């Protein structure tokens, strides 16, 4: 299974992104647990999950920054200096 394209992640809502972040963090935990207990797993899945997690967190943080900047702009327009 290949990595999801970043364009596909952009179409998700903030709530869906948060759910995906939790799901991916749980997946990383279970993979690390399998590694520690020497169970069979595919090592590349850890790297893949970490990359997906980073993409999701980056997307969510940029959306939050944009929202904060928009709110500041609206406040500055309403209250002249």
PDB file of N, CA, C and O in Angstrom:
ATOM      1  N   UNK A   1       0.838  -1.177   0.000  1.00  0.00           N
ATOM      2  CA  UNK A   1       0.000   0.000   0.000  1.00  0.00           C
ATOM      3  C   UNK A   1       0.884   1.241   0.000  1.00  0.00           C
ATOM      4  O   UNK A   1       1.805   1.362   0.807  1.00  0.00           O
ATOM      5  N   UNK A   2       0.595   2.145  -0.902  1.00  0.00           N
ATOM      6  CA  UNK A   2       1.412   3.342  -1.004  1.00  0.00           C
ATOM      7  C   UNK A   2       0.917   4.429  -0.056  1.00  0.00           C
ATOM      8  O   UNK A   2      -0.178   4.349   0.498  1.00  0.00           O
ATOM      9  N   UNK A   3       1.754   5.441   0.111  1.00  0.00           N
ATOM     10  CA  UNK A   3       1.388   6.565   0.964  1.00  0.00           C
ATOM     11  C   UNK A   3       0.266   7.367   0.318  1.00  0.00           C
ATOM     12  O   UNK A   3       0.221   7.495  -0.905  1.00  0.00           O
ATOM     13  N   UNK A   4      -0.646   7.913   1.137  1.00  0.00           N
ATOM     14  CA  UNK A   4      -1.681   8.757   0.550  1.00  0.00           C
ATOM     15  C   UNK A   4      -1.074  10.057   0.050  1.00  0.00           C
ATOM     16  O   UNK A   4      -0.117  10.571   0.630  1.00  0.00           O
ATOM     17  N   UNK A   5      -1.628  10.574  -1.014  1.00  0.00           N
ATOM     18  CA  UNK A   5      -1.156  11.831  -1.562  1.00  0.00           C
ATOM     19  C   UNK A   5      -1.582  12.972  -0.640  1.00  0.00           C
ATOM     20  O   UNK A   5      -2.653  12.924  -0.036  1.00  0.00           O
ATOM     21  N   UNK A   6      -0.740  13.989  -0.539  1.00  0.00           N
ATOM     22  CA  UNK A   6      -1.033  15.120   0.330  1.00  0.00           C
ATOM     23  C   UNK A   6      -2.307  15.829  -0.123  1.00  0.00           C
ATOM     24  O   UNK A   6      -3.035  16.378   0.704  1.00  0.00           O
ATOM     25  N   UNK A   7      -2.583  15.823  -1.430  1.00  0.00           N
ATOM     26  CA  UNK A   7      -3.803  16.449  -1.941  1.00  0.00           C
ATOM     27  C   UNK A   7      -5.043  15.747  -1.406  1.00  0.00           C
ATOM     28  O   UNK A   7      -6.073  16.389  -1.202  1.00  0.00           O
ATOM     29  N   UNK A   8      -4.960  14.436  -1.176  1.00  0.00           N
ATOM     30  CA  UNK A   8      -6.087  13.704  -0.625  1.00  0.00           C
ATOM     31  C   UNK A   8      -6.318  14.085   0.831  1.00  0.00           C
ATOM     32  O   UNK A   8      -7.458  14.088   1.297  1.00  0.00           O
ATOM     33  N   UNK A   9      -5.253  14.406   1.553  1.00  0.00           N
ATOM     34  CA  UNK A   9      -5.386  14.781   2.955  1.00  0.00           C
ATOM     35  C   UNK A   9      -5.984  16.171   3.099  1.00  0.00           C
ATOM     36  O   UNK A   9      -6.669  16.448   4.084  1.00  0.00           O
ATOM     37  N   UNK A  10      -5.739  17.049   2.134  1.00  0.00           N
ATOM     38  CA  UNK A  10      -6.245  18.415   2.202  1.00  0.00           C
ATOM     39  C   UNK A  10      -7.768  18.430   2.200  1.00  0.00           C
ATOM     40  O   UNK A  10      -8.378  19.327   2.782  1.00  0.00           O
ATOM     41  N   UNK A  11      -8.381  17.460   1.559  1.00  0.00           N
ATOM     42  CA  UNK A  11      -9.843  17.442   1.469  1.00  0.00           C
ATOM     43  C   UNK A  11     -10.518  17.036   2.786  1.00  0.00           C
ATOM     44  O   UNK A  11     -11.736  17.163   2.913  1.00  0.00           O
ATOM     45  N   UNK A  12      -9.747  16.551   3.766  1.00  0.00           N
ATOM     46  CA  UNK A  12     -10.316  16.151   5.047  1.00  0.00           C
ATOM     47  C   UNK A  12     -10.645  17.369   5.898  1.00  0.00           C
ATOM     48  O   UNK A  12      -9.995  18.409   5.795  1.00  0.00           O
ATOM     49  N   UNK A  13     -11.664  17.227   6.740  1.00  0.00           N
ATOM     50  CA  UNK A  13     -11.992  18.308   7.673  1.00  0.00           C
ATOM     51  C   UNK A  13     -11.037  18.234   8.864  1.00  0.00           C
ATOM     52  O   UNK A  13     -10.313  17.253   9.034  1.00  0.00           O
ATOM     53  N   UNK A  14     -11.046  19.285   9.685  1.00  0.00           N
ATOM     54  CA  UNK A  14     -10.161  19.310  10.853  1.00  0.00           C
ATOM     55  C   UNK A  14     -10.489  18.170  11.812  1.00  0.00           C
ATOM     56  O   UNK A  14      -9.587  17.576  12.403  1.00  0.00           O
ATOM     57  N   UNK A  15     -11.768  17.866  11.966  1.00  0.00           N
ATOM     58  CA  UNK A  15     -12.177  16.767  12.849  1.00  0.00           C
ATOM     59  C   UNK A  15     -11.661  15.427  12.323  1.00  0.00           C
ATOM     60  O   UNK A  15     -11.175  14.597  13.091  1.00  0.00           O
ATOM     61  N   UNK A  16     -11.769  15.225  11.026  1.00  0.00           N
ATOM     62  CA  UNK A  16     -11.284  13.989  10.417  1.00  0.00           C
ATOM     63  C   UNK A  16      -9.769  13.877  10.537  1.00  0.00           C
ATOM     64  O   UNK A  16      -9.236  12.787  10.744  1.00  0.00           O
ATOM     65  N   UNK A  17      -9.080  15.002  10.408  1.00  0.00           N
ATOM     66  CA  UNK A  17      -7.626  14.998  10.545  1.00  0.00           C
ATOM     67  C   UNK A  17      -7.237  14.607  11.964  1.00  0.00           C
ATOM     68  O   UNK A  17      -6.308  13.824  12.162  1.00  0.00           O
ATOM     69  N   UNK A  18      -7.950  15.154  12.960  1.00  0.00           N
ATOM     70  CA  UNK A  18      -7.661  14.819  14.352  1.00  0.00           C
ATOM     71  C   UNK A  18      -7.891  13.335  14.614  1.00  0.00           C
ATOM     72  O   UNK A  18      -7.118  12.701  15.333  1.00  0.00           O
ATOM     73  N   UNK A  19      -8.955  12.781  14.032  1.00  0.00           N
ATOM     74  CA  UNK A  19      -9.211  11.348  14.185  1.00  0.00           C
ATOM     75  C   UNK A  19      -8.107  10.516  13.540  1.00  0.00           C
ATOM     76  O   UNK A  19      -7.673   9.513  14.106  1.00  0.00           O
ATOM     77  N   UNK A  20      -7.651  10.932  12.357  1.00  0.00           N
ATOM     78  CA  UNK A  20      -6.572  10.226  11.670  1.00  0.00           C
ATOM     79  C   UNK A  20      -5.271  10.303  12.458  1.00  0.00           C
ATOM     80  O   UNK A  20      -4.502   9.341  12.478  1.00  0.00           O
ATOM     81  N   UNK A  21      -5.014  11.443  13.110  1.00  0.00           N
ATOM     82  CA  UNK A  21      -3.814  11.589  13.926  1.00  0.00           C
ATOM     83  C   UNK A  21      -3.839  10.584  15.073  1.00  0.00           C
ATOM     84  O   UNK A  21      -2.846   9.905  15.333  1.00  0.00           O
ATOM     85  N   UNK A  22      -4.976  10.494  15.756  1.00  0.00           N
ATOM     86  CA  UNK A  22      -5.092   9.532  16.862  1.00  0.00           C
ATOM     87  C   UNK A  22      -4.926   8.095  16.373  1.00  0.00           C
ATOM     88  O   UNK A  22      -4.251   7.284  17.005  1.00  0.00           O
ATOM     89  N   UNK A  23      -5.548   7.801  15.250  1.00  0.00           N
ATOM     90  CA  UNK A  23      -5.455   6.447  14.689  1.00  0.00           C
ATOM     91  C   UNK A  23      -4.013   6.104  14.321  1.00  0.00           C
ATOM     92  O   UNK A  23      -3.548   4.993  14.580  1.00  0.00           O
ATOM     93  N   UNK A  24      -3.315   7.051  13.722  1.00  0.00           N
ATOM     94  CA  UNK A  24      -1.934   6.825  13.304  1.00  0.00           C
ATOM     95  C   UNK A  24      -1.003   6.695  14.514  1.00  0.00           C
ATOM     96  O   UNK A  24      -0.095   5.864  14.509  1.00  0.00           O
ATOM     97  N   UNK A  25      -1.225   7.514  15.550  1.00  0.00           N
ATOM     98  CA  UNK A  25      -0.415   7.397  16.767  1.00  0.00           C
ATOM     99  C   UNK A  25      -0.611   6.036  17.418  1.00  0.00           C
ATOM    100  O   UNK A  25       0.350   5.445  17.910  1.00  0.00           O
ATOM    101  N   UNK A  26      -1.841   5.529  17.427  1.00  0.00           N
ATOM    102  CA  UNK A  26      -2.094   4.189  17.974  1.00  0.00           C
ATOM    103  C   UNK A  26      -1.423   3.114  17.133  1.00  0.00           C
ATOM    104  O   UNK A  26      -0.915   2.127  17.666  1.00  0.00           O
ATOM    105  N   UNK A  27      -1.421   3.306  15.827  1.00  0.00           N
ATOM    106  CA  UNK A  27      -0.760   2.355  14.934  1.00  0.00           C
ATOM    107  C   UNK A  27       0.747   2.323  15.196  1.00  0.00           C
ATOM    108  O   UNK A  27       1.346   1.249  15.249  1.00  0.00           O
ATOM    109  N   UNK A  28       1.357   3.496  15.359  1.00  0.00           N
ATOM    110  CA  UNK A  28       2.792   3.567  15.656  1.00  0.00           C
ATOM    111  C   UNK A  28       3.086   2.883  16.982  1.00  0.00           C
ATOM    112  O   UNK A  28       4.072   2.157  17.103  1.00  0.00           O
ATOM    113  N   UNK A  29       2.228   3.113  17.981  1.00  0.00           N
ATOM    114  CA  UNK A  29       2.422   2.474  19.280  1.00  0.00           C
ATOM    115  C   UNK A  29       2.384   0.955  19.156  1.00  0.00           C
ATOM    116  O   UNK A  29       3.238   0.262  19.711  1.00  0.00           O
ATOM    117  N   UNK A  30       1.403   0.442  18.435  1.00  0.00           N
ATOM    118  CA  UNK A  30       1.290  -1.016  18.303  1.00  0.00           C
ATOM    119  C   UNK A  30       2.466  -1.601  17.526  1.00  0.00           C
ATOM    120  O   UNK A  30       2.930  -2.698  17.836  1.00  0.00           O
ATOM    121  N   UNK A  31       2.950  -0.870  16.514  1.00  0.00           N
ATOM    122  CA  UNK A  31       4.102  -1.353  15.755  1.00  0.00           C
ATOM    123  C   UNK A  31       5.362  -1.372  16.618  1.00  0.00           C
ATOM    124  O   UNK A  31       6.149  -2.317  16.554  1.00  0.00           O
ATOM    125  N   UNK A  32       5.549  -0.332  17.423  1.00  0.00           N
ATOM    126  CA  UNK A  32       6.710  -0.307  18.322  1.00  0.00           C
ATOM    127  C   UNK A  32       6.600  -1.406  19.380  1.00  0.00           C
ATOM    128  O   UNK A  32       7.603  -2.001  19.774  1.00  0.00           O
ATOM    129  N   UNK A  33       5.388  -1.663  19.828  1.00  0.00           N
ATOM    130  CA  UNK A  33       5.183  -2.727  20.803  1.00  0.00           C
ATOM    131  C   UNK A  33       5.521  -4.079  20.188  1.00  0.00           C
ATOM    132  O   UNK A  33       6.158  -4.918  20.824  1.00  0.00           O
ATOM    133  N   UNK A  34       5.092  -4.285  18.951  1.00  0.00           N
ATOM    134  CA  UNK A  34       5.433  -5.526  18.254  1.00  0.00           C
ATOM    135  C   UNK A  34       6.947  -5.659  18.102  1.00  0.00           C
ATOM    136  O   UNK A  34       7.492  -6.753  18.251  1.00  0.00           O
ATOM    137  N   UNK A  35       7.618  -4.563  17.809  1.00  0.00           N
ATOM    138  CA  UNK A  35       9.072  -4.596  17.659  1.00  0.00           C
ATOM    139  C   UNK A  35       9.738  -4.957  18.978  1.00  0.00           C
ATOM    140  O   UNK A  35      10.671  -5.759  19.008  1.00  0.00           O
ATOM    141  N   UNK A  36       9.258  -4.362  20.074  1.00  0.00           N
ATOM    142  CA  UNK A  36       9.860  -4.602  21.388  1.00  0.00           C
ATOM    143  C   UNK A  36       9.637  -6.029  21.851  1.00  0.00           C
ATOM    144  O   UNK A  36      10.494  -6.599  22.526  1.00  0.00           O
ATOM    145  N   UNK A  37       8.500  -6.615  21.501  1.00  0.00           N
ATOM    146  CA  UNK A  37       8.195  -7.986  21.929  1.00  0.00           C
ATOM    147  C   UNK A  37       8.609  -9.022  20.889  1.00  0.00           C
ATOM    148  O   UNK A  37       8.307 -10.209  21.013  1.00  0.00           O
ATOM    149  N   UNK A  38       9.301  -8.551  19.871  1.00  0.00           N
ATOM    150  CA  UNK A  38       9.839  -9.414  18.811  1.00  0.00           C
ATOM    151  C   UNK A  38       8.761 -10.213  18.078  1.00  0.00           C
ATOM    152  O   UNK A  38       8.971 -11.365  17.697  1.00  0.00           O
ATOM    153  N   UNK A  39       7.624  -9.587  17.892  1.00  0.00           N
ATOM    154  CA  UNK A  39       6.580 -10.192  17.073  1.00  0.00           C
ATOM    155  C   UNK A  39       6.865  -9.840  15.617  1.00  0.00           C
ATOM    156  O   UNK A  39       7.636  -8.927  15.323  1.00  0.00           O
ATOM    157  N   UNK A  40       6.240 -10.570  14.726  1.00  0.00           N
ATOM    158  CA  UNK A  40       6.480 -10.289  13.313  1.00  0.00           C
ATOM    159  C   UNK A  40       5.718  -9.036  12.885  1.00  0.00           C
ATOM    160  O   UNK A  40       4.541  -8.864  13.204  1.00  0.00           O
ATOM    161  N   UNK A  41       6.409  -8.176  12.163  1.00  0.00           N
ATOM    162  CA  UNK A  41       5.814  -6.968  11.598  1.00  0.00           C
ATOM    163  C   UNK A  41       6.698  -6.512  10.461  1.00  0.00           C
ATOM    164  O   UNK A  41       7.823  -6.986  10.302  1.00  0.00           O
ATOM    165  N   UNK A  42       6.189  -5.604   9.685  1.00  0.00           N
ATOM    166  CA  UNK A  42       6.955  -5.069   8.564  1.00  0.00           C
ATOM    167  C   UNK A  42       7.584  -3.751   9.010  1.00  0.00           C
ATOM    168  O   UNK A  42       6.864  -2.789   9.278  1.00  0.00           O
ATOM    169  N   UNK A  43       8.910  -3.691   9.094  1.00  0.00           N
ATOM    170  CA  UNK A  43       9.590  -2.509   9.619  1.00  0.00           C
ATOM    171  C   UNK A  43       9.298  -1.219   8.848  1.00  0.00           C
ATOM    172  O   UNK A  43       9.326  -0.134   9.429  1.00  0.00           O
ATOM    173  N   UNK A  44       9.023  -1.325   7.571  1.00  0.00           N
ATOM    174  CA  UNK A  44       8.764  -0.110   6.791  1.00  0.00           C
ATOM    175  C   UNK A  44       7.444   0.551   7.187  1.00  0.00           C
ATOM    176  O   UNK A  44       7.221   1.722   6.879  1.00  0.00           O
ATOM    177  N   UNK A  45       6.577  -0.187   7.860  1.00  0.00           N
ATOM    178  CA  UNK A  45       5.295   0.387   8.270  1.00  0.00           C
ATOM    179  C   UNK A  45       5.476   1.459   9.343  1.00  0.00           C
ATOM    180  O   UNK A  45       4.666   2.382   9.431  1.00  0.00           O
ATOM    181  N   UNK A  46       6.520   1.354  10.153  1.00  0.00           N
ATOM    182  CA  UNK A  46       6.786   2.390  11.165  1.00  0.00           C
ATOM    183  C   UNK A  46       7.136   3.701  10.462  1.00  0.00           C
ATOM    184  O   UNK A  46       6.596   4.756  10.794  1.00  0.00           O
ATOM    185  N   UNK A  47       8.035   3.624   9.499  1.00  0.00           N
ATOM    186  CA  UNK A  47       8.448   4.822   8.764  1.00  0.00           C
ATOM    187  C   UNK A  47       7.257   5.440   8.028  1.00  0.00           C
ATOM    188  O   UNK A  47       7.088   6.659   8.019  1.00  0.00           O
ATOM    189  N   UNK A  48       6.443   4.595   7.416  1.00  0.00           N
ATOM    190  CA  UNK A  48       5.275   5.071   6.681  1.00  0.00           C
ATOM    191  C   UNK A  48       4.293   5.772   7.618  1.00  0.00           C
ATOM    192  O   UNK A  48       3.779   6.843   7.293  1.00  0.00           O
ATOM    193  N   UNK A  49       4.036   5.178   8.764  1.00  0.00           N
ATOM    194  CA  UNK A  49       3.088   5.758   9.717  1.00  0.00           C
ATOM    195  C   UNK A  49       3.607   7.078  10.270  1.00  0.00           C
ATOM    196  O   UNK A  49       2.839   8.023  10.451  1.00  0.00           O
ATOM    197  N   UNK A  50       4.915   7.146  10.540  1.00  0.00           N
ATOM    198  CA  UNK A  50       5.491   8.393  11.056  1.00  0.00           C
ATOM    199  C   UNK A  50       5.389   9.512  10.018  1.00  0.00           C
ATOM    200  O   UNK A  50       5.152  10.669  10.366  1.00  0.00           O
ATOM    201  N   UNK A  51       5.568   9.168   8.761  1.00  0.00           N
ATOM    202  CA  UNK A  51       5.486  10.168   7.700  1.00  0.00           C
ATOM    203  C   UNK A  51       4.054  10.678   7.551  1.00  0.00           C
ATOM    204  O   UNK A  51       3.830  11.877   7.391  1.00  0.00           O
ATOM    205  N   UNK A  52       3.089   9.763   7.603  1.00  0.00           N
ATOM    206  CA  UNK A  52       1.688  10.162   7.522  1.00  0.00           C
ATOM    207  C   UNK A  52       1.321  11.052   8.708  1.00  0.00           C
ATOM    208  O   UNK A  52       0.617  12.049   8.547  1.00  0.00           O
ATOM    209  N   UNK A  53       1.798  10.688   9.895  1.00  0.00           N
ATOM    210  CA  UNK A  53       1.530  11.473  11.092  1.00  0.00           C
ATOM    211  C   UNK A  53       2.088  12.891  10.946  1.00  0.00           C
ATOM    212  O   UNK A  53       1.424  13.863  11.305  1.00  0.00           O
ATOM    213  N   UNK A  54       3.289  13.003  10.428  1.00  0.00           N
ATOM    214  CA  UNK A  54       3.902  14.316  10.235  1.00  0.00           C
ATOM    215  C   UNK A  54       3.102  15.148   9.233  1.00  0.00           C
ATOM    216  O   UNK A  54       2.913  16.347   9.438  1.00  0.00           O
ATOM    217  N   UNK A  55       2.635  14.529   8.160  1.00  0.00           N
ATOM    218  CA  UNK A  55       1.842  15.250   7.177  1.00  0.00           C
ATOM    219  C   UNK A  55       0.538  15.754   7.784  1.00  0.00           C
ATOM    220  O   UNK A  55       0.140  16.897   7.555  1.00  0.00           O
ATOM    221  N   UNK A  56      -0.129  14.894   8.562  1.00  0.00           N
ATOM    222  CA  UNK A  56      -1.392  15.276   9.183  1.00  0.00           C
ATOM    223  C   UNK A  56      -1.204  16.417  10.181  1.00  0.00           C
ATOM    224  O   UNK A  56      -1.985  17.368  10.198  1.00  0.00           O
ATOM    225  N   UNK A  57      -0.168  16.319  11.009  1.00  0.00           N
ATOM    226  CA  UNK A  57       0.079  17.365  11.999  1.00  0.00           C
ATOM    227  C   UNK A  57       0.451  18.685  11.329  1.00  0.00           C
ATOM    228  O   UNK A  57       0.041  19.750  11.790  1.00  0.00           O
ATOM    229  N   UNK A  58       1.219  18.623  10.250  1.00  0.00           N
ATOM    230  CA  UNK A  58       1.598  19.824   9.519  1.00  0.00           C
ATOM    231  C   UNK A  58       0.366  20.493   8.925  1.00  0.00           C
ATOM    232  O   UNK A  58       0.208  21.711   9.019  1.00  0.00           O
ATOM    233  N   UNK A  59      -0.497  19.704   8.321  1.00  0.00           N
ATOM    234  CA  UNK A  59      -1.703  20.239   7.713  1.00  0.00           C
ATOM    235  C   UNK A  59      -2.603  20.883   8.768  1.00  0.00           C
ATOM    236  O   UNK A  59      -3.133  21.972   8.548  1.00  0.00           O
ATOM    237  N   UNK A  60      -2.778  20.226   9.897  1.00  0.00           N
ATOM    238  CA  UNK A  60      -3.625  20.761  10.955  1.00  0.00           C
ATOM    239  C   UNK A  60      -3.051  22.048  11.533  1.00  0.00           C
ATOM    240  O   UNK A  60      -3.789  23.001  11.784  1.00  0.00           O
ATOM    241  N   UNK A  61      -1.749  22.081  11.745  1.00  0.00           N
ATOM    242  CA  UNK A  61      -1.136  23.288  12.317  1.00  0.00           C
ATOM    243  C   UNK A  61      -1.201  24.462  11.346  1.00  0.00           C
ATOM    244  O   UNK A  61      -1.396  25.599  11.778  1.00  0.00           O
ATOM    245  N   UNK A  62      -1.044  24.217  10.051  1.00  0.00           N
ATOM    246  CA  UNK A  62      -1.150  25.314   9.086  1.00  0.00           C
ATOM    247  C   UNK A  62      -2.572  25.843   9.021  1.00  0.00           C
ATOM    248  O   UNK A  62      -2.778  27.048   8.878  1.00  0.00           O
ATOM    249  N   UNK A  63      -3.550  24.963   9.124  1.00  0.00           N
ATOM    250  CA  UNK A  63      -4.946  25.414   9.132  1.00  0.00           C
ATOM    251  C   UNK A  63      -5.234  26.253  10.374  1.00  0.00           C
ATOM    252  O   UNK A  63      -5.933  27.262  10.286  1.00  0.00           O
ATOM    253  N   UNK A  64      -4.714  25.857  11.511  1.00  0.00           N
ATOM    254  CA  UNK A  64      -4.929  26.621  12.744  1.00  0.00           C
ATOM    255  C   UNK A  64      -4.257  27.985  12.631  1.00  0.00           C
ATOM    256  O   UNK A  64      -4.838  28.992  13.036  1.00  0.00           O
ATOM    257  N   UNK A  65      -3.042  28.032  12.086  1.00  0.00           N
ATOM    258  CA  UNK A  65      -2.345  29.307  11.886  1.00  0.00           C
ATOM    259  C   UNK A  65      -3.129  30.231  10.966  1.00  0.00           C
ATOM    260  O   UNK A  65      -3.256  31.424  11.244  1.00  0.00           O
ATOM    261  N   UNK A  66      -3.654  29.689   9.874  1.00  0.00           N
ATOM    262  CA  UNK A  66      -4.430  30.487   8.937  1.00  0.00           C
ATOM    263  C   UNK A  66      -5.674  31.058   9.613  1.00  0.00           C
ATOM    264  O   UNK A  66      -6.021  32.221   9.409  1.00  0.00           O
ATOM    265  N   UNK A  67      -6.339  30.237  10.415  1.00  0.00           N
ATOM    266  CA  UNK A  67      -7.538  30.688  11.106  1.00  0.00           C
ATOM    267  C   UNK A  67      -7.196  31.822  12.074  1.00  0.00           C
ATOM    268  O   UNK A  67      -7.917  32.817  12.144  1.00  0.00           O
ATOM    269  N   UNK A  68      -6.097  31.674  12.822  1.00  0.00           N
ATOM    270  CA  UNK A  68      -5.686  32.723  13.756  1.00  0.00           C
ATOM    271  C   UNK A  68      -5.335  34.013  13.024  1.00  0.00           C
ATOM    272  O   UNK A  68      -5.686  35.101  13.480  1.00  0.00           O
ATOM    273  N   UNK A  69      -4.651  33.899  11.900  1.00  0.00           N
ATOM    274  CA  UNK A  69      -4.297  35.090  11.121  1.00  0.00           C
ATOM    275  C   UNK A  69      -5.544  35.778  10.577  1.00  0.00           C
ATOM    276  O   UNK A  69      -5.619  37.007  10.554  1.00  0.00           O
ATOM    277  N   UNK A  70      -6.524  34.986  10.140  1.00  0.00           N
ATOM    278  CA  UNK A  70      -7.772  35.565   9.640  1.00  0.00           C
ATOM    279  C   UNK A  70      -8.520  36.281  10.751  1.00  0.00           C
ATOM    280  O   UNK A  70      -9.082  37.352  10.524  1.00  0.00           O
ATOM    281  N   UNK A  71      -8.536  35.708  11.944  1.00  0.00           N
ATOM    282  CA  UNK A  71      -9.211  36.342  13.071  1.00  0.00           C
ATOM    283  C   UNK A  71      -8.524  37.656  13.445  1.00  0.00           C
ATOM    284  O   UNK A  71      -9.198  38.641  13.744  1.00  0.00           O
ATOM    285  N   UNK A  72      -7.204  37.677  13.433  1.00  0.00           N
ATOM    286  CA  UNK A  72      -6.462  38.902  13.723  1.00  0.00           C
ATOM    287  C   UNK A  72      -6.775  39.979  12.687  1.00  0.00           C
ATOM    288  O   UNK A  72      -6.923  41.152  13.032  1.00  0.00           O
ATOM    289  N   UNK A  73      -6.874  39.586  11.439  1.00  0.00           N
ATOM    290  CA  UNK A  73      -7.168  40.536  10.375  1.00  0.00           C
ATOM    291  C   UNK A  73      -8.559  41.144  10.569  1.00  0.00           C
ATOM    292  O   UNK A  73      -8.744  42.351  10.413  1.00  0.00           O
ATOM    293  N   UNK A  74      -9.520  40.311  10.906  1.00  0.00           N
ATOM    294  CA  UNK A  74     -10.888  40.799  11.115  1.00  0.00           C
ATOM    295  C   UNK A  74     -10.924  41.738  12.311  1.00  0.00           C
ATOM    296  O   UNK A  74     -11.579  42.779  12.249  1.00  0.00           O
ATOM    297  N   UNK A  75     -10.247  41.403  13.383  1.00  0.00           N
ATOM    298  CA  UNK A  75     -10.222  42.253  14.564  1.00  0.00           C
ATOM    299  C   UNK A  75      -9.557  43.581  14.248  1.00  0.00           C
ATOM    300  O   UNK A  75     -10.036  44.628  14.684  1.00  0.00           O
ATOM    301  N   UNK A  76      -8.463  43.559  13.500  1.00  0.00           N
ATOM    302  CA  UNK A  76      -7.774  44.801  13.127  1.00  0.00           C
ATOM    303  C   UNK A  76      -8.629  45.680  12.224  1.00  0.00           C
ATOM    304  O   UNK A  76      -8.536  46.906  12.281  1.00  0.00           O
ATOM    305  N   UNK A  77      -9.457  45.062  11.395  1.00  0.00           N
ATOM    306  CA  UNK A  77     -10.339  45.845  10.538  1.00  0.00           C
ATOM    307  C   UNK A  77     -11.465  46.473  11.344  1.00  0.00           C
ATOM    308  O   UNK A  77     -11.889  47.589  11.042  1.00  0.00           O
ATOM    309  N   UNK A  78     -11.952  45.781  12.356  1.00  0.00           N
ATOM    310  CA  UNK A  78     -13.049  46.297  13.173  1.00  0.00           C
ATOM    311  C   UNK A  78     -12.605  47.389  14.137  1.00  0.00           C
ATOM    312  O   UNK A  78     -13.349  48.329  14.414  1.00  0.00           O
ATOM    313  N   UNK A  79     -11.381  47.252  14.646  1.00  0.00           N
ATOM    314  CA  UNK A  79     -10.864  48.203  15.612  1.00  0.00           C
ATOM    315  C   UNK A  79      -9.695  48.933  14.960  1.00  0.00           C
ATOM    316  O   UNK A  79      -8.585  48.405  14.899  1.00  0.00           O
ATOM    317  N   UNK A  80      -9.947  50.152  14.472  1.00  0.00           N
ATOM    318  CA  UNK A  80      -8.843  50.895  13.844  1.00  0.00           C
ATOM    319  C   UNK A  80      -7.826  51.346  14.872  1.00  0.00           C
ATOM    320  O   UNK A  80      -8.180  51.613  16.020  1.00  0.00           O
ATOM    321  N   UNK A  81      -6.593  51.433  14.482  1.00  0.00           N
ATOM    322  CA  UNK A  81      -5.527  51.848  15.386  1.00  0.00           C
ATOM    323  C   UNK A  81      -5.495  53.308  15.594  1.00  0.00           C
ATOM    324  O   UNK A  81      -4.647  53.807  16.334  1.00  0.00           O
TER     325      UNK A  81
END
